[in-house]
Amino acid sequence: MRKHAALALALCLAVTAGRLSGQTYRTFDDDYKGIQARTGFLMGPIKMVPSLLAANIGYDSNVLYRTAEDDPVSDTVATIAPRIQAFWLLGRSVILSFTDVPAYYHYVHEESLRTLSNSAVPAARILLGRLSLSGDYHVLNDQKRGSSEISEPVLNTQEGWNARVFFETPRGTALGLSGSADDFRFRTAGSELPFDSYARTLDRRERTLALEFYYRVFNRSHLFVTAGASDYVFLHPTSAWRDADSQQVYGGIRFPLAGQAARGTVALGYKRFVPRTAEREEFSGLVADTDVVFRTGRFGFTVAYKRDNSFSYIDTAYYFIEDRFRTGLTFYVFQFLRLEAGWQAATWSYPEPYTVLIDGQPVVIEDRRDQVRIFTAGLAVRIAGSVGFGVNYNFYRRRSNAPGFDIDRNYLGASLAYDF
């Protein structure tokens, strides 16, 4: 399933030295020891760590996420995404790394959607006494829906840089500044038209500057507070009215990344999103990015909550506010066999009215509200170590009070799991 490849890319980049992604900071010492502990092979002074991040195949009843009236297209789909990481440790104070992730998306019938992409991230990190300097340049290419609102595969590229300067203490407390600049580009998958509506409405540059503080508690957990500001500038003149600024602050706790009864992040905060066009409506209020996994005995539990606003791909709409809750249950029947089930409930609300054409006539959509329900069930069998082979089924149901957005989708597939 396509979401596995997106997750794989996210995991790949999260462990790359210097990668900027909220609440993910690791000290230089943690990074250094983590690289030493990785299983790989040496090519001279360079440690190579190959892995397979995504390998799955399945039947998708609605690959383009169409409504029942628009004749949904079914297909057999497959994704494979290997990863190669290279690390060069120079003494005890310099880490050089390079990550490359090619990904191939195959469709048996929808040949125009077949895509080969590649993502690359060179990064460097230097320790000067207690001062840690890190940065990377990244080019991330992928085929996915782009955001939860978009109802078809979209080719997107994120290109930019991240930089951090942090003061670190011997016990793992860290305080510092982080900055990033990214160019986002979107294009309809399988389209050869020179004009693309996704590009016109969503292509933009985002810049962020943040102050981050991490305080180590217990063994490897951290309390954190981050506060920052971002600006968004759109590429196409017809979308210049979307330009905006935002300020946000988050606080929470990050549990150990692996090997403990609980892992993940609890992050809650406040965000103020301010359009530069005066008559547009602001967003301010609670934001969240929480995802925690618990394991006790034979049972595993997942709880996640995300809330934020995102730009809409609809050219006359501005943004929508998403509230998404996810929970899951895993039961280990034996050490080599587990059963799993999950449930997601999401609501998207559009604070501003917008105009669409229906049968050639303009119609104003007010107070639009979409609800999405996703149920998953499956099983996985351990192959070796933490790797398993899984079979899963999920259904996707989307209902909206705006016409043309009621979507049903079913997926049955097999994939490799890496978290046994």
Secondary structure, 3 states (H helix, E strand, C coil): CHHHHHHHHHHHHHCCCCCCCCCCCCCHHHHHHHHHHCCCEEECCEEEEEEEEEEEEEEECCCCCCEHHHCCCCEEEEEEEEEEEEEEEECCCEEEEEEEEEEEEEECCCHHHCEEEEEEEEEEEEEECCEEEEEEEEEEEEEECCCCCCCCCEEEEEEEEEEEEEEECCCCCEEEEEEEEEEEEEEECCCCCCCCHHHHHHCEEEEEEEEEEEEEECCCEEEEEEEEEEEEEECCHHHHHHCEEEEEEEEEEECCCCCCCEEEEEEEEEEEEEECCCCCCCEEEEEEEEEEEEEECCEEEEEEEEEEEEECCCCCCCEEEEEEEEEEEEEEEECCEEEEEEEEEEEEECCCCEEEEECCEEEEECCCEEEEEEEEEEEEEEEECCEEEEEEEEEEEEEECCCCCCEEEEEEEEEEECCC
